[in-house]
Each structure stands twice: as structure tokens, then as C-alpha cells.
Amino acid sequence: MIFQGSERLIVVFFSQTFIIILFALLGFIIIKRNRKRSTITLFAFYSLLGVGLFMNIIFILTIPSNDHIIISIVYNITSYFIIFPFIFILIFINVILKMEESFTLRKITIIIAIYGILCWTLYLLPGGITFTSNWTPVYSIPFFIYLFVIFTSYLTIPTIIYSIRLYTLFKARNLKNKLRLFLSGVFIMLAVVYGAIYFNTTSEVIFKTLWSIFAFFMEIAAGVLVYYGVGKDL
């Protein structure tokens, strides 16, 4: 990141702690209401993404150790738990679209497992993630391309396709309005992921500076829109 030392810790700690608390609160409200497949799926998204953001704080805290192995392991876990939870958004849309009965637990498990394995293979790329002298992660071009392809082909494109189907399924104006809020949140969140991938690949200081500010507000907006769009009424 563009921040150094204690400044970096302060920025990450306060910004991401706020988002973690927000996501934990929204997830708790959703799962407390009932425990059907749709609510469990959306809860998994909020909670696992919260774990990823929490691990990012742990990553910053491990930097003073200067232990490359520990720092690499913690960062790999961090990045995994940030990209992995988005499979649950795709599952959630499919659960609603297929009215839960036809979208079986076995099918859901297979979809999640395949995506989980694909994400895991990212870390097998030689030199995929390196670190600068101040332990800022840098993605290699092959890592960037592989992650971009996996995320786009397995998540973004199917999410767009199923979102269109879901939108045409809803007929009432109030439901369409709620769905628009939900989908706005989803695509803002996807944009955050793409921005983060580019952030860790590029060396453009201006982009990194602006992105560090905008990403914080985009994550908050996306989390709230997803909840108030559909999650609130589950």
C-alpha cells in the first residue's frame, strides 16, 4: 500500500474494523431472522468476507516480524478469504432464481468446491505474489491474469447472466426497485475486487492513493445496498 509503518496500520485498522463490524452486524441480523438456504448463503458471504478483512489486519500486524514465511502465509489466507466469499453471492442469486427446491445442496457444494480449488491453485504459481521492502504485496502479471480470468469467468459473467434472469422474473415494481438496489451493491462489490487486484499489480501512485480512499466507501455502500435491497426482506 502507499502508507508506511504505523500510518499504514492505523488506516487499515480503523477502516477495515468499521467494515468488519458493519458486515458482522448485517450478517447477524439476516441469520437471526431465519435459517433457510438463502439467508445462510448471504450470511456466509458477509461473515467470510469479514474474516478476510480481519486477516488483513493480522497481516499488517505480522509485518514487524520481518518473517517472510509467516507474512506470506498470512497474506495468502487474507487474499483467499477476500476473493472466495463472492461465490456465495452467485449461489444466493441462483437460490432465489430457482426457488431453493431445484438448486440442491449437492449442486451448491460442487460449485463452491470447484471455485475454492481454483482460488487455491492461484498460490501455486511460481513468483505469483512478491513483497516490496516494506512488505507491500505485488501481484505478478501471470497471477493478475489468472485471477482475473477465474474471477471473471466463474463469478462475474455468471452473476451478470443470472442477475438478468432474476430481474426479468420479478414483475412488481417495488420488487424490481429492491432488486436494483441489491444488484447495485453486488456490482459495486465486484468492482472493488477488480480494483484491489489492479491495486496490488500496478505501481501507479495516483491510482493507489485514490483507490485507498474510494474503496472504503464503496465497500460500505455495497454491503448496505445488498442488505437493504434483498437481505432485509429474507
C-alpha positions, 0 to 999 in steps of 0.5 A: 500500500502507499502508507508506511509503518504505523500510518499504514496500520492505523488506516487499515485498522480503523477502516477495515474494523468499521467494515468488519463490524458493519458486515458482522452486524448485517450478517447477524441480523439476516441469520437471526431472522431465519435459517433457510438456504438463502439467508445462510448463503448471504450470511456466509458471504458477509461473515467470510468476507469479514474474516478476510478483512480481519486477516488483513489486519493480522497481516499488517500486524505480522509485518514487524516480524520481518518473517517472510514465511509467516507474512506470506502465509498470512497474506495468502489466507487474507487474499483467499478469504477476500476473493472466495466469499463472492461465490456465495453471492452467485449461489444466493442469486441462483437460490432465489432464481430457482426457488431453493427446491431445484438448486440442491445442496449437492449442486451448491457444494460442487460449485463452491468446491470447484471455485475454492480449488481454483482460488487455491491453485492461484498460490501455486504459481511460481513468483505469483505474489512478491513483497516490496521492502516494506512488505507491500504485496505485488501481484505478478502479471501471470497471477493478475491474469489468472485471477482475473480470468477465474474471477471473471469467468466463474463469478462475474459473467455468471452473476451478470447472466443470472442477475438478468434472469432474476430481474426479468422474473420479478414483475412488481415494481417495488420488487424490481426497485429492491432488486436494483438496489441489491444488484447495485451493491453486488456490482459495486462489490465486484468492482472493488475486487477488480480494483484491489487486484489492479491495486496490488499489480500496478505501481501507479501512485495516483491510482493507489492513493485514490483507490485507498480512499474510494474503496472504503466507501464503496465497500460500505455502500455495497454491503448496505445496498445488498442488505437493504435491497434483498437481505432485509426482506429474507 
